[in-house]
Amino acid sequence: MNTICIVEQPLEIKEWQGQRVITFKDVDRVHQRPDGTAGRNFRQNRKRFILNEDFFEISPDEIRRNKIMEVSNALKRSMILLTESGYLMLAKSLTDD
C-alpha cells in the first residue's frame, strides 16, 4: 500500500482515471474535523462542484474492481471521491463561511 503523509497523517494514495483522489473521511482526518464535516460541507455546496472534474461518484463495485481502496462488502451506495480541485474547494469551506 502506498501512502503519503499530510500534516503528519498517513493517507493511502488513491487514484481514479489518472488523478489522485481523496475521501471525505481523509479530509476530516487531515483537517482534524469531526467525522462527517467534509461530507456535510460538500452536500451544502454541491452546486459549486463539477462532476468528473472536482469529484467522481463511484460505485462500490467499481472501487473494488479497480482496487482504489478497501471498502466493506456492506457498502451499497456510491462514494464521492474528490479530485485536487474539489479538495481545494472543500478545504476552503472548512475555514470560510
Beta strands, then each sheet from edge to edge (+ up, - down):
strand 1: 3-6
strand 2: 9-12
strand 3: 14-16
strand 4: 19-21
strand 5: 55-58
strand 6: 79-82
sheet 1: 1+ 2-
sheet 2: 3+ 4-
sheet 3: 5+ 6-
end
